[in-house]
Amino acid sequence: MRKLVLAASLGAAALTVHSVVNARRLRQPPVTVPPAAVRVSVLLPVRDEEQRVERCLEALLAQRGVPNYEVLVLDDGSTDRTAERVHAIGGGRVRLLTGAPLPAGWLGKPHACAQLAEAAAPDSEVLVFVDADVVLEPDALASALAVLDESGLDLISPYPRQVTGTAAERLVQPLLQWSWLTTLPLGLAERSPKPSLTAANGQFLVVRRACYRAAGGHAAVRGDVLEDIALLRAVKRAGGRGVVTDGSAIAECRMYESWDELRDGYGKSLWAAFGSPAGAAATVAGLGFLYVLPAAAALRGSRIGLLGYAAGVAGRVVAARASGGRAWPDALAHPVSITAFGYLVIRSVILRRRGSLRWKGRPIGDPGGRFGG
C-alpha cells in the first residue's frame, strides 16, 4: 500500500507542476484593448431563460470597441416569457428569431446555433456564440477579438470565471477549469490536430466564419451533447487551429444554483465526456487513485499521503488563481470534490444506459444512440 500511495502522490505532484506550466502559457486578454475592425455577429440561443437573459443581453448590447457587430437571439421553443424579455431589452437593437422544429438526429443547442449562424449578416467575418447564463464585461468582445487576431488561431474559447454560491457549486464547479489546466498541454493543443488534445467551452466561443463553414458548422456536430468540444475537433479536422484561453477577467457565468440543477446539468453530458463507459470508469478510478487515496492515507498518519494530498490542494489553488476562482478554503476539500465528481460521472453513465436523460424538457438520448433533444 505504501508504494501505491507513493505512486499516487508523485502523480498528483507531477500534474500540479504541469498546471503551473499551463497557467503561464494560458493566453490572456490584452491589458490595452485595440478597437476591432472586423464585422462580428454575436449569437445567443435561448430556451426558457426568462430569469437569466436580461443581464446577458444588456451586457452584449453594452460592448465597446467593436463598432461593427450585431446581436441575434434565437428563441428555441421557450415556454416562459423569454421572448418578451428579449423584446423589452433589445428593442430594435436585437434580431429575435423563432427556432424551427427540431429535426431528427439533432440536439437542441447545435440546431439553435446552426440557425443563428445561417441568419448572421453575410459580411460577418467572426461568429461569437454566447450562452444566456454568461455576462460579458464591456470590453469582452474587443478583447476576445484581439486574442484571436494576435494568436492567428481560428477558434478560441475564452473561459469565463465560474461563479459559485452554494456548497455544491463550490465543491464541483472548480473542477471544470482545473481539469484542463491540469491535464491538457496547452501549447501542444494549439498546434496538434489530435482530438484528444482539445478543450472548449460553449459558454463563450469565438470562431472565424470561413473556418466554421469549412468545418461544417454545427451541422457537423448535430448529435454531440458536448458540441463545443466537438466543434473545435471539427475545426481541427478542417485544418484549423483553436484552444481554450483565459476569459476570467472579461466574462462570468453561473451555470447552476442548486445541487439538483448541478446534478441534472452534469448528468446530461458527463456520459459523453470520456468516449465510452470504460473510459469513464478508468477516469473515475484514476482520479480516485491520484487524489483520494493519498488523502485517505494521510488520515491514517501517512506523511507521503499528506504530501500527495497537499499536491492536489496546490493544483486546485493554481487553477483557481489562473481562472479567477475561489482558492480558499475550497481547495482543501479537493478529495471530496473528486469523489462527488465520480458520483456524477457514474450516475450520468447509468442514466444514459437507461435512456432516461432529459434536459429542458427534451430527451438527450437513449441506449440505442438515437438523439432527439
C-alpha positions, 0 to 999 in steps of 0.5 A: 500500500505504501508504494501505491500511495507513493505512486499516487502522490508523485502523480498528483505532484507531477500534474500540479507542476504541469498546471503551473506550466499551463497557467503561464502559457494560458493566453490572456486578454490584452491589458490595452484593448485595440478597437476591432475592425472586423464585422462580428455577429454575436449569437445567443440561443435561448430556451426558457431563460426568462430569469437569466437573459436580461443581464446577458443581453444588456451586457452584449448590447453594452460592448465597446470597441467593436463598432461593427457587430450585431446581436441575434437571439434565437428563441428555441421553443421557450415556454416562459416569457423569454421572448418578451424579455428579449423584446423589452431589452433589445428593442430594435437593437436585437434580431429575435428569431423563432427556432424551427422544429427540431429535426431528427438526429439533432440536439437542441443547442447545435440546431439553435446555433446552426440557425443563428449562424445561417441568419448572421449578416453575410459580411460577418467575418467572426461568429461569437456564440454566447450562452444566456447564463454568461455576462460579458464585461464591456470590453469582452468582445474587443478583447476576445477579438484581439486574442484571436487576431494576435494568436492567428488561431481560428477558434478560441474559447475564452473561459469565463470565471465560474461563479459559485454560491452554494456548497455544491457549486463550490465543491464541483464547479472548480473542477471544470477549469482545473481539469484542463489546466491540469491535464491538457498541454496547452501549447501542444493543443494549439498546434496538434490536430489530435482530438484528444488534445482539445478543450472548449467551452460553449459558454463563450466561443469565438470562431472565424466564419470561413473556418466554421463553414469549412468545418461544417458548422454545427451541422457537423456536430448535430448529435454531440451533447458536448458540441463545443468540444466537438466543434473545435475537433471539427475545426481541427479536422478542417485544418484549423487551429483553436484552444481554450484561453483565459476569459476570467477577467472579461466574462462570468457565468453561473451555470447552476444554483442548486445541487439538483440543477448541478446534478441534472446539468452534469448528468446530461453530458458527463456520459459523453465526456470520456468516449465510452463507459470504460473510459469513464470508469478508468477516469473515475478510478484514476482520479480516485487513485491520484487524489483520494487515496493519498488523502485517505492515507494521510488520515491514517498518519501517512506523511507521503499521503499528506504530501500527495494530498497537499499536491492536489490542494496546490493544483486546485489553488493554481487553477483557481488563481489562473481562472479567477476562482475561489482558492480558499478554503475550497481547495482543501476539500479537493478529495471530496470534490473528486469523489462527488465528481465520480458520483456524477460521472457514474450516475450520468453513465447509468442514466444514459444506459437507461435512456432516461436523460432529459434536459429542458424538457427534451430527451438527450438520448437513449441506449440505442444512440438515437438523439432527439433533444 
